[in-house]
Each structure stands twice: as structure tokens, then as C-alpha cells.
């Protein structure tokens, strides 16, 4: 069972002015990198990692995650406007978003991209919080036979 007290304590640790500032900076940097065709989120993360060496662990992780999340959303901008995906994640956005932009609805396409990216991100985070601990308990009970079967089937 999930101890929601621990989850709420973790959220309280995240919502500090320093962490929120680094999250805002990370999302901004991620969106700029994601919106630039030819630059990848992985490249932005590789450049950003040395910047986090002097930061608190929670602040550094929040910054790096926000760079990743911002880059995913930012990659939809060139995908919608010029039919060139800024990131691999936004390749499917070009299929629907660019035709909408051609019809004179680029803002609507970008709003849809932002909203559904946010919805998908939040829902996947909730599933991770709910499923990770029970799945870890099952994984700890696996022996060599089960691990070999999992590797073969994967």
C-alpha cells in the first residue's frame, strides 16, 4: 500500500522557491533546445549535468527532469510549424499538427500538443507511483530461471 504521507512530504520538499526556480529554468532551456531542429534533449542533458554538480540532489534531479520534459514539449513547435520534428517524440505530432497549421490553426495545434503532453506525463507519473513498488517486490522474488525467461521473451 502507498503511504500518502511520504508522497505529500516529498511534494513539500519539491515546492521550495529554489527548486521551483530551477524547474522554471530547466523547462525554459528544454523548450528552447527542443524547438531547435538538430539539437536533442539528450545533448541538452549532457551539457546540463555538469551544471548540477554543486546543487542539492533534489534540485539537480528536478532541473534535469524539467529540461527533459520541456524539451519534449518544445519539440512540437517545429513539428507543427515547419513539419520538421524537433525531437523524436514529436514525429507523430507532425502528422496532425502541420496540416492544422496549414489550415490556419497553428496555435490550436500547439495548445493540443501542450495539453496532451501534460496529460500523458501526469498520468504516466501516477501509474509509476502506483505500480513501481509492487513491481519491485515481484522483481526481488525472481530467480535465475525467471530472469532468463524474461530476457528471452524481452
Backbone torsions as a table, in degrees:
resi	resn	phi	psi	omega
1	UNK	NA	149.5	-177.9
2	UNK	-87.3	132.0	175.1
3	UNK	-90.1	101.3	-175.7
4	UNK	-68.6	-18.2	174.7
5	UNK	-64.0	-39.5	178.5
6	UNK	-68.7	-40.1	178.4
7	UNK	-63.0	-43.8	179.0
8	UNK	-66.7	-35.8	176.4
9	UNK	-65.5	-38.2	176.6
10	UNK	-65.0	-41.3	176.9
11	UNK	-64.1	-37.1	177.8
12	UNK	-65.0	-35.5	177.0
13	UNK	-67.5	-34.3	-178.4
14	UNK	-72.5	-37.6	-174.2
15	UNK	-86.2	69.6	171.4
16	UNK	-119.5	155.4	-178.0
17	UNK	-56.9	-39.9	-179.4
18	UNK	-64.4	-47.9	-179.4
19	UNK	-64.6	-41.7	179.3
20	UNK	-64.1	-36.5	177.0
21	UNK	-64.4	-45.6	179.0
22	UNK	-67.4	-32.7	175.7
23	UNK	-65.5	-43.5	178.2
24	UNK	-62.3	-44.0	178.3
25	UNK	-64.1	-42.5	-179.3
26	UNK	-63.9	-42.3	178.9
27	UNK	-65.3	-40.7	179.4
28	UNK	-63.7	-47.2	178.8
29	UNK	-62.4	-43.3	179.5
30	UNK	-62.0	-40.9	179.2
31	UNK	-67.8	-37.7	178.1
32	UNK	-65.4	-45.7	179.8
33	UNK	-66.8	-42.6	179.9
34	UNK	-64.9	-32.0	-179.1
35	UNK	-81.4	-6.5	179.4
36	UNK	-98.1	108.6	178.7
37	UNK	-60.8	137.1	-179.3
38	UNK	101.1	-22.4	174.6
39	UNK	-100.2	141.0	-177.4
40	UNK	-113.8	161.8	178.1
41	UNK	-66.8	-36.6	179.0
42	UNK	-61.3	-40.2	177.2
43	UNK	-63.2	-42.7	179.0
44	UNK	-63.8	-39.9	177.8
45	UNK	-66.5	-39.7	178.7
46	UNK	-63.5	-35.8	178.0
47	UNK	-76.1	-32.8	-175.9
48	UNK	-79.6	-23.0	-176.9
49	UNK	-59.2	-46.3	178.5
50	UNK	-62.9	-23.9	178.2
51	UNK	-70.5	-17.1	-176.4
52	UNK	-95.9	0.0	-176.1
53	UNK	-63.2	-32.4	-177.6
54	UNK	-92.5	-4.0	-177.5
55	UNK	-86.5	161.0	170.4
56	UNK	-61.7	150.9	-175.3
57	UNK	-59.8	-44.0	-179.2
58	UNK	-65.2	-41.7	178.9
59	UNK	-65.1	-41.7	-179.7
60	UNK	-64.6	-44.0	179.7
61	UNK	-66.2	-41.2	178.2
62	UNK	-62.0	-39.5	178.6
63	UNK	-64.3	-47.2	-177.8
64	UNK	-66.8	-39.6	177.5
65	UNK	-64.8	-39.4	-179.1
66	UNK	-69.7	-31.8	173.8
67	UNK	-63.1	-43.3	179.5
68	UNK	-64.2	-47.5	-178.1
69	UNK	-66.4	-41.9	178.3
70	UNK	-64.6	-37.0	178.2
71	UNK	-65.7	-35.7	177.8
72	UNK	-64.4	-43.5	178.8
73	UNK	-70.6	-40.4	-179.0
74	UNK	-65.5	-27.1	179.6
75	UNK	-66.1	-17.5	179.9
76	UNK	-76.0	-21.9	-175.8
77	UNK	-63.2	-56.6	177.9
78	UNK	-68.6	-26.5	178.2
79	UNK	-63.1	-40.5	-179.5
80	UNK	-79.4	-44.2	-171.5
81	UNK	-80.2	-40.8	-175.4
82	UNK	-123.4	9.2	176.8
83	UNK	62.5	29.8	175.3
84	UNK	-124.4	106.8	-177.6
85	UNK	-59.9	129.0	177.5
86	UNK	-73.6	-30.5	178.1
87	UNK	-136.0	158.7	178.3
88	UNK	-60.1	-30.4	-179.5
89	UNK	-65.2	-23.7	-175.9
90	UNK	-98.5	13.8	179.1
91	UNK	-64.1	-39.5	178.6
92	UNK	-70.3	-26.2	178.7
93	UNK	-64.5	-30.9	179.4
94	UNK	-65.2	-29.3	-178.0
95	UNK	-67.8	-36.5	-179.5
96	UNK	-106.0	-34.7	-175.2
97	UNK	-71.3	-41.5	-178.6
98	UNK	-66.4	-42.7	174.4
99	UNK	-59.9	-34.4	176.0
100	UNK	-65.9	-39.0	178.4
101	UNK	-66.2	-36.3	177.3
102	UNK	-65.3	-29.1	179.2
103	UNK	-85.0	5.5	177.7
104	UNK	89.1	19.7	-179.2
105	UNK	-124.4	51.1	-178.3
106	UNK	-70.0	-34.9	179.4
107	UNK	-66.2	-38.7	177.8
108	UNK	-63.1	-42.1	178.7
109	UNK	-64.4	-41.1	179.9
110	UNK	-70.0	-34.7	175.9
111	UNK	-64.8	-44.3	177.2
112	UNK	-58.9	-43.3	-179.6
113	UNK	-61.1	-44.0	179.4
114	UNK	-65.7	-47.5	-176.9
115	UNK	-64.0	-44.9	-177.4
116	UNK	-75.5	-27.8	172.7
117	UNK	-65.8	-43.5	177.7
118	UNK	-63.2	-46.0	-179.7
119	UNK	-61.8	-45.2	179.2
120	UNK	-64.3	-38.3	179.9
121	UNK	-67.0	-47.5	-179.5
122	UNK	-64.4	-43.1	-179.2
123	UNK	-66.2	-38.0	178.1
124	UNK	-69.1	-34.4	176.1
125	UNK	-65.3	-40.4	178.5
126	UNK	-64.6	-43.0	178.1
127	UNK	-63.4	-40.4	178.4
128	UNK	-62.2	-43.9	179.9
129	UNK	-62.9	-39.6	-176.6
130	UNK	-78.5	-31.1	-171.1
131	UNK	-101.5	-25.0	-171.0
132	UNK	-61.6	-46.6	-177.1
133	UNK	-65.8	-49.2	177.6
134	UNK	-62.4	-36.7	178.9
135	UNK	-66.5	-35.6	177.8
136	UNK	-65.9	-38.0	177.3
137	UNK	-63.7	-39.1	176.9
138	UNK	-66.7	-41.4	-178.8
139	UNK	-64.6	-33.7	179.5
140	UNK	-69.6	-23.1	179.8
141	UNK	-86.5	-5.4	-177.4
142	UNK	-76.6	139.4	177.5
143	UNK	-103.7	-171.9	-178.4
144	UNK	-60.8	-36.7	-179.0
145	UNK	-66.0	-45.3	-179.2
146	UNK	-66.8	-39.4	179.1
147	UNK	-65.2	-40.3	177.5
148	UNK	-64.3	-42.8	178.1
149	UNK	-63.5	-39.9	178.4
150	UNK	-64.1	-40.9	178.9
151	UNK	-65.8	-39.6	179.5
152	UNK	-67.4	-43.5	-178.7
153	UNK	-74.3	-23.8	-179.3
154	UNK	-75.2	NA	NA
